[in-house]
Each structure stands twice: as structure tokens, then as C-alpha cells.
């Protein structure tokens, strides 16, 4: 039985599907138990394939587009419907207006930031760890939606997935790793609120505050989710968004 988290503002959109799948209900064995979606963590290939098939069946779709994520700022436009599942090397964000394609982000503490433009029927999904935040991949993705689809940022709905919370986001070397304008988001010495940083970057790109939802679930604290900081050798859960077929 797969367990999903959804956001009400997205669920009210009749043309949209989305879900965040936690670690339960799949075929993977420890330490990847159970619903690991990543081929890159030394899990059995067949287990990962089975898990992805379970997810597609749950969503009622045939295709997933994902990336071999590198904590960069490369954004991929899915302009045509692929013939089969597609995993793109070196890509951390996806944009699509193609129905029936699930854009999948793989996570174990990093954020997935989902975007939906209901006026132009365009979706995006962003893998956003601290390096992605420094690169402002959120702003870059919204700019790409403006260029490619004439998206008005004020029309966008946005949601931030379970991820590393301010309770556990310790950065001992923050003075060299994080830019000065991140320092006001320090909630106590060396601990940072990256949910608030993402909300600010969304707002700076023109997304309305009332259109931004945050799961506010820390993946380190909550064992329902994979966490690299907590466990090291572990699987990846996923966040998926797309237009209904």
C-alpha cells in the first residue's frame, strides 16, 4: 500500500495530478526499504523498477521523466512525449505542458518545489538542495517558464515538499557555503530555515505568498521519509507532478 502526501490547492485543479510518496509500500530491502526510486544508490535494479511501476499505477500514468540529479541549476523542457520512461543526466528541474508525463524529483532531505500554471497548463518540478538554493534554481525555473510559455508568476501555484527542516539544517561552514543574504534565515547558531529561503525566492520571482504551500515536515526527524543526513546509506523518495492524460 503506497502512502502519499498531497496539497489541497493542487488537488482542486481538475487537470493536474501530483503526489509525494514516502518510503513505504515498495519492494526494496534494507537499507533501501521500501519504496526507493533511485537507480543510483546500489539498490537492486529490479526493485527500483518495480517501485516505479507501482507509482505509475497509483497515479494512472505510463511515463516518468526524472534526472540523474547533480545539485546544479540545469533545467530541462519536456517538449515532446517520450516513448518510455526517461532519466536525464545532469538535470535538476523539469518543465512540461505534455499530458500524461509525470515529472519526478528524487529526494533524501533536499526539497522538491512543484509549480503549476493553471492559466497556461504548464507544470514544473525542481530538485532544490542547499546548492540549488544558492544557485536560485527556483528563480531560474520560473524565468524559463516565462520564456517558453509566457507564464505570469502571479498565476503560479507552488508547493514545497518534506525536506531538511530548520531543526536539523546545520551548516558548520555556512560562512563559506552560503551567501550573506541567507544569513538572516539562521534560526539558531549554524541552523538555517531553507523552507523560508525557498518561499522568499518564490516571492522574489513573483509568486504570491497565498499561492505557496509548505509541507513543513523534516525528513531527518520523521522516519517515514528517507534521509541522507540521518542514515547515510539509504534510498530516495519522490515527488511527482504532471498534467492528467
N, C-alpha and C positions, 0 to 999 in steps of 0.2 A: 504494500500500500504506500503510494507516494504521498508525501506531505508538502503542501505548497503554501506560500505566503503571497497574497495579492494586495493591491491598493484600490480602495473604493473609487477614486477618481478615474482610474483606468478601467475598472470593471464596468463602469457606467457607459463606456464607449462601445457601441454595438459592433463596430468594425475591427476591434482590437482584441488580441489575446496577449496575455502576459502571465508569468508566474516565476516565483523564486522557489527552487526545490532545495530542501535541506538534505542532510546526509542519509536519510532513512529510506528503505524500500527497494534498494538495488541488489546487485549480485556480487559486488566486490567483497573480498575478505579483508580482515585486519592487516595493516593499519588503515586500509582504504575503505573500510566498511561505512556505508554500504553503497551509496549512490554516487560514487566517484565518476565524474565525466571527463577527466583528463587522461589523455594517452601519454602524457609527459612525466608521470610520477612513478613509473615502474610497476604500475598495476597490470594485471593480465589484460591483454588486448581484447579478448572475447568478453570479459566482464564489463569493460568500458563500453564496448559496442552494444551489449545487452542493455546497459543502463541508459544509453542514449536512445535506443529503440523504445524503452519503457516511457521515457519522457515525451518522445514524439507521439506515441499512442495516447498518452494522457492529455496532450494538447490538441490532438486531432490534426496533426500536420505530418508532412512527408520529408521536409527538408530542414536541416540546421546549418547555419553558417556561423563558424567560430574562428578563433585565431590562435596561433601559437604566440601568445602574448609576451611582450618584451619590456613592459613598463615604459613604453615610448609614447609618441604622440601621433603615430600614423593612423589615418582614418581611411576606411575602405567603403566605397559606394557600391552596393549590390545593385547593379543596373539591369541585370537580366536574371531570370530564374535559372539556377544551376540544375544540371541533370541529376545530381546526387549531393549528399552532404559535402560541405566544403570547409576545410580548415586552412586559413591563410597565414603564411609565415610572416612574423614581424608586424602584426596589426593589433591595435588595442581599442579601436572603435569602429562601429559599423553604422551605415545609414541605408535605408531601403524604403521604396514605395511599392515593392513587389509582394503581392498577396501570397500567403501560404508559406512564407520563408520565416523561420524563427531565428532571430539574431541572438546568439548565445555568448555570454561572458562567463568565464570560469574563475572561481574565487576561493581564497582561503585566508581572508582578512581584508583584501582590497575591496573597494566599493565597485558595484555596478550602478551606473546612473542611466536610467531609462528616460527617453524623451519621446513625446508623441505630439505631432502637429495635426490636430483634428480637422483643420481647415483644408490642408493640402494632402492629408492622408500619407504622412511620412513618419517613420519611426527611426530611432537611433538607440544604440546601446553602447555604453562606454565602460571600459576597464580602467579604473582610476585608483591606483595606489598613491603613496606619497610622492613618488616621482612623477606620476601623471598629474597630480595636483600642482607640483612645481612647474610643469610644462603647460599647465592650464589646458589640458586636453578637452575639458568641458567647453570652454570658450571656443576652442578650435573646431569642435564638432558642430556647435551651433552656427558658427560662421560658415562652415561647409554646407549646412542645411539652407542657409540664406542664399549662398551662391548657386546651389544646384536646384533648389525648389522654391526659392523666394519666400521661405519661411519668415513669418513675423515672430520674433522671440516672445512677444507678449501673448501669442496664441498657444505657446508650448505648455504641455503638462510634463512635470518632471518627478521622478521618484528615486530615492537613494536606498539601496539595499542594506541588509545586515552586513556589517563590516567592523573593522577595528574601531572600538569606541574610545572616547576621551578618557575613560577609566583605565585603559590599557595601552594607549598610544604614546609610549615613552620613546623619546628621541634624545639619547645622551649627547649626540654630536649635532644637535639642532642648529647650532651657530654656523656650522659649515654646510649642513644638508638642506636647511630650509631658509628661504629668503626672509628678509627682515619683516616684510608685510604679513608673514604668517605668525610672527611672534606674539601679537595681541591675542591669538587664539590659544595661548598657553593657559590651561585651566589650573595647573599647579606646576611646580618646577619640573621641566622636561616633558610634560604631558600636554598633548595638543588635541583639539577638537576638529578633526577633519570633516565631520559632518557639517559643522558650521562653515568651514572653509569652502566646501562644495556648494553650500547654499549661497554663500557670498559670490562665488564665481558664476553660478547660475543667474543670480540677480544682476550682477555686473554685465552679463551678456544680454539682459533684457527680459528674463523670465520673471513673471510676477510672483511675489512671495506666497500668495494664496494658492498658487499652482504647483508648489513644491511640497512633496511628501517625503518624510524620512522614516524608515523602519525603526530607527533608534534601538537596534539590537546589536550588542557587541559580540562578535564571533569568538573572541577569546574567552569571555565569561560564560557563554552559552554552549554547552556540549552538543546541542542539536545541529551545530554547524561545524564544518571543517575549519581549523585554524592553524596556520603555519607557525605563528608565534607561540601558540600553546603546545603544539605537538611535534613540530618539525616535519618528520616524515608522515605525510597524511594525504588525503585526497582533495578534490576540488568540488564544491557545489556549484550551482549555476543559476543565473538569472536570464530569462528569455522574454523577448517581446517581438511582436510581429502583427501583420495585418491578416485578418481571417481569410482563408481560401474561399 
